[in-house]
Structures are given as structure tokens and as C-alpha cells.
């Protein structure tokens, strides 16, 4: 989100806005700020979140 690119919702054709979103992934939950459509609620999950926070959750589960 720091690169200031405008991302548009494919469904509503509205600009996504930063919002705090609750995630539940593989039994773990966390809040993070990501881009979300103000109309339909569709979210954009950036690559850095997938390769960062979500990858950490997967690694924690593998270690158990």
C-alpha cells in the first residue's frame, strides 16, 4: 500500500480504501490494515501479507 497505486474493485468499480480487517487463517487470527471495497467489502490481500504474516502462521503450525 505504500507505493500509492490505486486499486479498483472489479465488482463495484470503486477505489479500495485502507481498513482494519480481521483475518482467521489456519486456526490463527489477527487484525491488519489492508485495502477493502467500501461497497461490497471485497479485500485485496497484498503479496507481502501472504509471504509475511500468513507464511509465519504456516511455519508456526509446522513447528508444532
Gaussian input, Z-matrix of N, CA and C with variables (Angstrom, degrees):
# hf/3-21g

backbone

0 1
 N
 C     1     B1
 C     2     B2     1     A1
 N     3     B3     2     A2     1     D1
 C     4     B4     3     A3     2     D2
 C     5     B5     4     A4     3     D3
 N     6     B6     5     A5     4     D4
 C     7     B7     6     A6     5     D5
 C     8     B8     7     A7     6     D6
 N     9     B9     8     A8     7     D7
 C    10    B10     9     A9     8     D8
 C    11    B11    10    A10     9     D9
 N    12    B12    11    A11    10    D10
 C    13    B13    12    A12    11    D11
 C    14    B14    13    A13    12    D12
 N    15    B15    14    A14    13    D13
 C    16    B16    15    A15    14    D14
 C    17    B17    16    A16    15    D15
 N    18    B18    17    A17    16    D16
 C    19    B19    18    A18    17    D17
 C    20    B20    19    A19    18    D18
 N    21    B21    20    A20    19    D19
 C    22    B22    21    A21    20    D20
 C    23    B23    22    A22    21    D21
 N    24    B24    23    A23    22    D22
 C    25    B25    24    A24    23    D23
 C    26    B26    25    A25    24    D24
 N    27    B27    26    A26    25    D25
 C    28    B28    27    A27    26    D26
 C    29    B29    28    A28    27    D27
 N    30    B30    29    A29    28    D28
 C    31    B31    30    A30    29    D29
 C    32    B32    31    A31    30    D30
 N    33    B33    32    A32    31    D31
 C    34    B34    33    A33    32    D32
 C    35    B35    34    A34    33    D33
 N    36    B36    35    A35    34    D34
 C    37    B37    36    A36    35    D35
 C    38    B38    37    A37    36    D36
 N    39    B39    38    A38    37    D37
 C    40    B40    39    A39    38    D38
 C    41    B41    40    A40    39    D39
 N    42    B42    41    A41    40    D40
 C    43    B43    42    A42    41    D41
 C    44    B44    43    A43    42    D42
 N    45    B45    44    A44    43    D43
 C    46    B46    45    A45    44    D44
 C    47    B47    46    A46    45    D45
 N    48    B48    47    A47    46    D46
 C    49    B49    48    A48    47    D47
 C    50    B50    49    A49    48    D48
 N    51    B51    50    A50    49    D49
 C    52    B52    51    A51    50    D50
 C    53    B53    52    A52    51    D51
 N    54    B54    53    A53    52    D52
 C    55    B55    54    A54    53    D53
 C    56    B56    55    A55    54    D54
 N    57    B57    56    A56    55    D55
 C    58    B58    57    A57    56    D56
 C    59    B59    58    A58    57    D57
 N    60    B60    59    A59    58    D58
 C    61    B61    60    A60    59    D59
 C    62    B62    61    A61    60    D60
 N    63    B63    62    A62    61    D61
 C    64    B64    63    A63    62    D62
 C    65    B65    64    A64    63    D63
 N    66    B66    65    A65    64    D64
 C    67    B67    66    A66    65    D65
 C    68    B68    67    A67    66    D66
 N    69    B69    68    A68    67    D67
 C    70    B70    69    A69    68    D68
 C    71    B71    70    A70    69    D69
 N    72    B72    71    A71    70    D70
 C    73    B73    72    A72    71    D71
 C    74    B74    73    A73    72    D72
 N    75    B75    74    A74    73    D73
 C    76    B76    75    A75    74    D74
 C    77    B77    76    A76    75    D75
 N    78    B78    77    A77    76    D76
 C    79    B79    78    A78    77    D77
 C    80    B80    79    A79    78    D78
 N    81    B81    80    A80    79    D79
 C    82    B82    81    A81    80    D80
 C    83    B83    82    A82    81    D81
 N    84    B84    83    A83    82    D82
 C    85    B85    84    A84    83    D83
 C    86    B86    85    A85    84    D84
 N    87    B87    86    A86    85    D85
 C    88    B88    87    A87    86    D86
 C    89    B89    88    A88    87    D87
 N    90    B90    89    A89    88    D88
 C    91    B91    90    A90    89    D89
 C    92    B92    91    A91    90    D90
 N    93    B93    92    A92    91    D91
 C    94    B94    93    A93    92    D92
 C    95    B95    94    A94    93    D93
 N    96    B96    95    A95    94    D94
 C    97    B97    96    A96    95    D95
 C    98    B98    97    A97    96    D96
 N    99    B99    98    A98    97    D97
 C   100   B100    99    A99    98    D98
 C   101   B101   100   A100    99    D99
 N   102   B102   101   A101   100   D100
 C   103   B103   102   A102   101   D101
 C   104   B104   103   A103   102   D102
 N   105   B105   104   A104   103   D103
 C   106   B106   105   A105   104   D104
 C   107   B107   106   A106   105   D105
 N   108   B108   107   A107   106   D106
 C   109   B109   108   A108   107   D107
 C   110   B110   109   A109   108   D108
 N   111   B111   110   A110   109   D109
 C   112   B112   111   A111   110   D110
 C   113   B113   112   A112   111   D111
 N   114   B114   113   A113   112   D112
 C   115   B115   114   A114   113   D113
 C   116   B116   115   A115   114   D114
 N   117   B117   116   A116   115   D115
 C   118   B118   117   A117   116   D116
 C   119   B119   118   A118   117   D117
 N   120   B120   119   A119   118   D118
 C   121   B121   120   A120   119   D119
 C   122   B122   121   A121   120   D120
 N   123   B123   122   A122   121   D121
 C   124   B124   123   A123   122   D122
 C   125   B125   124   A124   123   D123
 N   126   B126   125   A125   124   D124
 C   127   B127   126   A126   125   D125
 C   128   B128   127   A127   126   D126
 N   129   B129   128   A128   127   D127
 C   130   B130   129   A129   128   D128
 C   131   B131   130   A130   129   D129
 N   132   B132   131   A131   130   D130
 C   133   B133   132   A132   131   D131
 C   134   B134   133   A133   132   D132
 N   135   B135   134   A134   133   D133
 C   136   B136   135   A135   134   D134
 C   137   B137   136   A136   135   D135
 N   138   B138   137   A137   136   D136
 C   139   B139   138   A138   137   D137
 C   140   B140   139   A139   138   D138
 N   141   B141   140   A140   139   D139
 C   142   B142   141   A141   140   D140
 C   143   B143   142   A142   141   D141
 N   144   B144   143   A143   142   D142
 C   145   B145   144   A144   143   D143
 C   146   B146   145   A145   144   D144
 N   147   B147   146   A146   145   D145
 C   148   B148   147   A147   146   D146
 C   149   B149   148   A148   147   D147
 N   150   B150   149   A149   148   D148
 C   151   B151   150   A150   149   D149
 C   152   B152   151   A151   150   D150
 N   153   B153   152   A152   151   D151
 C   154   B154   153   A153   152   D152
 C   155   B155   154   A154   153   D153
 N   156   B156   155   A155   154   D154
 C   157   B157   156   A156   155   D155
 C   158   B158   157   A157   156   D156
 N   159   B159   158   A158   157   D157
 C   160   B160   159   A159   158   D158
 C   161   B161   160   A160   159   D159
 N   162   B162   161   A161   160   D160
 C   163   B163   162   A162   161   D161
 C   164   B164   163   A163   162   D162
 N   165   B165   164   A164   163   D163
 C   166   B166   165   A165   164   D164
 C   167   B167   166   A166   165   D165
 N   168   B168   167   A167   166   D166
 C   169   B169   168   A168   167   D167
 C   170   B170   169   A169   168   D168
 N   171   B171   170   A170   169   D169
 C   172   B172   171   A171   170   D170
 C   173   B173   172   A172   171   D171
 N   174   B174   173   A173   172   D172
 C   175   B175   174   A174   173   D173
 C   176   B176   175   A175   174   D174
 N   177   B177   176   A176   175   D175
 C   178   B178   177   A177   176   D176
 C   179   B179   178   A178   177   D177
 N   180   B180   179   A179   178   D178
 C   181   B181   180   A180   179   D179
 C   182   B182   181   A181   180   D180
 N   183   B183   182   A182   181   D181
 C   184   B184   183   A183   182   D182
 C   185   B185   184   A184   183   D183
 N   186   B186   185   A185   184   D184
 C   187   B187   186   A186   185   D185
 C   188   B188   187   A187   186   D186
 N   189   B189   188   A188   187   D187
 C   190   B190   189   A189   188   D188
 C   191   B191   190   A190   189   D189

   B1=1.4536
   B2=1.5244
   B3=1.3113
   B4=1.4505
   B5=1.5220
   B6=1.3359
   B7=1.4576
   B8=1.5287
   B9=1.3327
   B10=1.4709
   B11=1.5234
   B12=1.3202
   B13=1.4527
   B14=1.5273
   B15=1.3134
   B16=1.4582
   B17=1.5249
   B18=1.3164
   B19=1.4618
   B20=1.5232
   B21=1.3228
   B22=1.4631
   B23=1.5259
   B24=1.3148
   B25=1.4629
   B26=1.5386
   B27=1.3073
   B28=1.4724
   B29=1.5269
   B30=1.3096
   B31=1.4602
   B32=1.5299
   B33=1.3253
   B34=1.4714
   B35=1.5254
   B36=1.3267
   B37=1.4716
   B38=1.5312
   B39=1.3385
   B40=1.4640
   B41=1.5238
   B42=1.3351
   B43=1.4509
   B44=1.5284
   B45=1.3256
   B46=1.4566
   B47=1.5204
   B48=1.3354
   B49=1.4570
   B50=1.5305
   B51=1.3318
   B52=1.4722
   B53=1.5310
   B54=1.3041
   B55=1.4710
   B56=1.5164
   B57=1.3178
   B58=1.4640
   B59=1.5293
   B60=1.3325
   B61=1.4568
   B62=1.5240
   B63=1.3251
   B64=1.4579
   B65=1.5269
   B66=1.3216
   B67=1.4579
   B68=1.5172
   B69=1.3087
   B70=1.4494
   B71=1.5194
   B72=1.3274
   B73=1.4571
   B74=1.5107
   B75=1.3204
   B76=1.4621
   B77=1.5240
   B78=1.3128
   B79=1.4556
   B80=1.5164
   B81=1.3078
   B82=1.4643
   B83=1.5194
   B84=1.3174
   B85=1.4576
   B86=1.5237
   B87=1.3350
   B88=1.4576
   B89=1.5221
   B90=1.3270
   B91=1.4578
   B92=1.5170
   B93=1.3266
   B94=1.4614
   B95=1.5243
   B96=1.3133
   B97=1.4594
   B98=1.5226
   B99=1.3305
   B100=1.4538
   B101=1.5201
   B102=1.3257
   B103=1.4604
   B104=1.5234
   B105=1.3375
   B106=1.4616
   B107=1.5225
   B108=1.3313
   B109=1.4601
   B110=1.5309
   B111=1.3285
   B112=1.4676
   B113=1.5325
   B114=1.3361
   B115=1.4670
   B116=1.5262
   B117=1.3284
   B118=1.4716
   B119=1.5289
   B120=1.3394
   B121=1.4586
   B122=1.5229
   B123=1.3255
   B124=1.4664
   B125=1.5266
   B126=1.3405
   B127=1.4557
   B128=1.5215
   B129=1.3247
   B130=1.4581
   B131=1.5159
   B132=1.3243
   B133=1.4627
   B134=1.5237
   B135=1.3360
   B136=1.4631
   B137=1.5264
   B138=1.3037
   B139=1.4590
   B140=1.5306
   B141=1.3377
   B142=1.4674
   B143=1.5321
   B144=1.3320
   B145=1.4668
   B146=1.5232
   B147=1.3154
   B148=1.4651
   B149=1.5195
   B150=1.3222
   B151=1.4609
   B152=1.5214
   B153=1.3159
   B154=1.4582
   B155=1.5094
   B156=1.3060
   B157=1.4691
   B158=1.5271
   B159=1.3360
   B160=1.4683
   B161=1.5299
   B162=1.3091
   B163=1.4673
   B164=1.5273
   B165=1.3365
   B166=1.4708
   B167=1.5253
   B168=1.3278
   B169=1.4647
   B170=1.5306
   B171=1.3209
   B172=1.4683
   B173=1.5181
   B174=1.3242
   B175=1.4601
   B176=1.5219
   B177=1.3333
   B178=1.4617
   B179=1.5264
   B180=1.3325
   B181=1.4647
   B182=1.5143
   B183=1.3217
   B184=1.4515
   B185=1.5196
   B186=1.3403
   B187=1.4607
   B188=1.5296
   B189=1.3141
   B190=1.4804
   B191=1.4951
   A1=111.45
   A2=116.69
   A3=119.43
   A4=113.32
   A5=118.23
   A6=119.80
   A7=112.87
   A8=118.22
   A9=124.72
   A10=114.30
   A11=119.22
   A12=121.60
   A13=108.35
   A14=116.05
   A15=120.82
   A16=107.58
   A17=116.27
   A18=121.02
   A19=107.37
   A20=114.93
   A21=122.60
   A22=109.92
   A23=116.92
   A24=122.66
   A25=108.78
   A26=116.49
   A27=121.03
   A28=111.37
   A29=116.88
   A30=121.47
   A31=112.20
   A32=117.28
   A33=121.83
   A34=114.08
   A35=116.09
   A36=121.36
   A37=112.17
   A38=116.43
   A39=122.27
   A40=109.00
   A41=115.43
   A42=120.80
   A43=110.04
   A44=116.14
   A45=120.79
   A46=108.69
   A47=115.53
   A48=120.96
   A49=109.85
   A50=117.29
   A51=119.64
   A52=111.04
   A53=115.59
   A54=122.58
   A55=108.91
   A56=116.36
   A57=121.53
   A58=107.01
   A59=115.91
   A60=121.72
   A61=109.51
   A62=116.03
   A63=123.20
   A64=108.33
   A65=116.65
   A66=122.05
   A67=109.87
   A68=115.82
   A69=121.95
   A70=105.43
   A71=116.29
   A72=121.26
   A73=109.39
   A74=116.20
   A75=123.03
   A76=112.23
   A77=116.48
   A78=121.53
   A79=115.40
   A80=118.65
   A81=123.27
   A82=108.23
   A83=116.69
   A84=119.47
   A85=110.24
   A86=114.83
   A87=120.70
   A88=109.24
   A89=115.44
   A90=122.62
   A91=108.29
   A92=116.35
   A93=120.84
   A94=109.07
   A95=116.35
   A96=121.47
   A97=109.00
   A98=116.96
   A99=122.01
   A100=108.90
   A101=115.66
   A102=120.70
   A103=110.21
   A104=115.15
   A105=121.11
   A106=108.87
   A107=116.83
   A108=121.41
   A109=109.17
   A110=117.53
   A111=119.85
   A112=113.02
   A113=117.80
   A114=120.50
   A115=112.99
   A116=116.72
   A117=119.91
   A118=113.61
   A119=117.76
   A120=120.63
   A121=114.28
   A122=117.92
   A123=121.40
   A124=109.06
   A125=116.80
   A126=120.57
   A127=110.37
   A128=115.04
   A129=122.33
   A130=106.44
   A131=116.26
   A132=120.62
   A133=107.57
   A134=117.28
   A135=120.34
   A136=112.20
   A137=115.14
   A138=122.04
   A139=111.85
   A140=117.31
   A141=118.93
   A142=112.03
   A143=118.12
   A144=120.73
   A145=109.77
   A146=116.53
   A147=120.99
   A148=110.79
   A149=116.57
   A150=120.37
   A151=112.44
   A152=117.63
   A153=121.41
   A154=112.06
   A155=116.01
   A156=121.84
   A157=112.72
   A158=116.93
   A159=119.23
   A160=111.10
   A161=117.03
   A162=120.48
   A163=110.24
   A164=117.40
   A165=121.43
   A166=110.35
   A167=117.20
   A168=121.10
   A169=109.75
   A170=116.89
   A171=120.18
   A172=111.27
   A173=117.64
   A174=121.26
   A175=111.36
   A176=117.26
   A177=121.08
   A178=110.28
   A179=116.36
   A180=119.71
   A181=111.26
   A182=117.91
   A183=121.38
   A184=111.68
   A185=116.93
   A186=121.57
   A187=112.35
   A188=117.41
   A189=120.47
   A190=112.33
   D1=-17.62
   D2=-176.62
   D3=-73.52
   D4=-13.49
   D5=-177.43
   D6=-86.19
   D7=4.20
   D8=173.86
   D9=61.39
   D10=25.84
   D11=174.10
   D12=-77.08
   D13=140.30
   D14=176.21
   D15=-87.76
   D16=126.95
   D17=178.17
   D18=-115.13
   D19=130.18
   D20=-175.19
   D21=-108.20
   D22=138.21
   D23=176.46
   D24=-67.74
   D25=127.52
   D26=179.74
   D27=-65.90
   D28=-31.17
   D29=-176.84
   D30=-80.41
   D31=-47.08
   D32=-172.29
   D33=-101.88
   D34=-14.73
   D35=-177.77
   D36=63.34
   D37=30.29
   D38=177.26
   D39=-111.03
   D40=152.38
   D41=177.99
   D42=-69.56
   D43=133.40
   D44=176.71
   D45=-73.76
   D46=144.67
   D47=-178.92
   D48=-122.45
   D49=150.21
   D50=179.52
   D51=-67.27
   D52=130.91
   D53=177.62
   D54=-143.20
   D55=151.55
   D56=173.20
   D57=-78.67
   D58=124.09
   D59=-174.73
   D60=-124.40
   D61=139.32
   D62=177.93
   D63=-88.80
   D64=128.29
   D65=176.95
   D66=-115.64
   D67=142.29
   D68=169.26
   D69=-126.56
   D70=116.65
   D71=-173.82
   D72=-137.14
   D73=118.90
   D74=179.06
   D75=51.75
   D76=42.56
   D77=176.91
   D78=82.93
   D79=-2.31
   D80=177.12
   D81=-109.78
   D82=148.83
   D83=179.85
   D84=-130.71
   D85=149.64
   D86=178.50
   D87=-161.27
   D88=160.72
   D89=174.38
   D90=-105.66
   D91=144.39
   D92=173.69
   D93=-154.85
   D94=154.30
   D95=177.75
   D96=-86.37
   D97=120.57
   D98=176.13
   D99=-139.84
   D100=171.06
   D101=179.81
   D102=-78.20
   D103=135.54
   D104=-176.02
   D105=-141.48
   D106=142.42
   D107=177.85
   D108=-71.85
   D109=130.43
   D110=-179.57
   D111=-70.60
   D112=-17.41
   D113=-179.44
   D114=-95.59
   D115=-62.01
   D116=-173.10
   D117=-92.95
   D118=-15.77
   D119=178.49
   D120=86.76
   D121=2.06
   D122=176.74
   D123=-57.98
   D124=139.43
   D125=-178.64
   D126=-113.23
   D127=153.84
   D128=173.93
   D129=-108.58
   D130=117.01
   D131=180.00
   D132=-97.94
   D133=107.98
   D134=-176.71
   D135=-71.35
   D136=154.80
   D137=-178.27
   D138=-56.17
   D139=-38.53
   D140=-178.22
   D141=-65.16
   D142=-28.79
   D143=176.08
   D144=-72.08
   D145=-43.42
   D146=-179.98
   D147=-63.53
   D148=-45.13
   D149=-177.42
   D150=-82.64
   D151=-13.56
   D152=-179.21
   D153=-102.28
   D154=-87.75
   D155=-172.64
   D156=-62.04
   D157=-44.84
   D158=-178.43
   D159=-70.18
   D160=-35.21
   D161=176.58
   D162=-65.10
   D163=-36.22
   D164=177.06
   D165=-61.45
   D166=-43.32
   D167=178.99
   D168=-61.23
   D169=-44.84
   D170=178.90
   D171=-60.91
   D172=-42.37
   D173=179.99
   D174=-65.68
   D175=-38.85
   D176=177.86
   D177=-61.65
   D178=-41.37
   D179=-179.89
   D180=-68.06
   D181=-37.64
   D182=178.86
   D183=-66.23
   D184=-31.68
   D185=-179.38
   D186=-73.07
   D187=-17.40
   D188=-176.93
   D189=-84.38

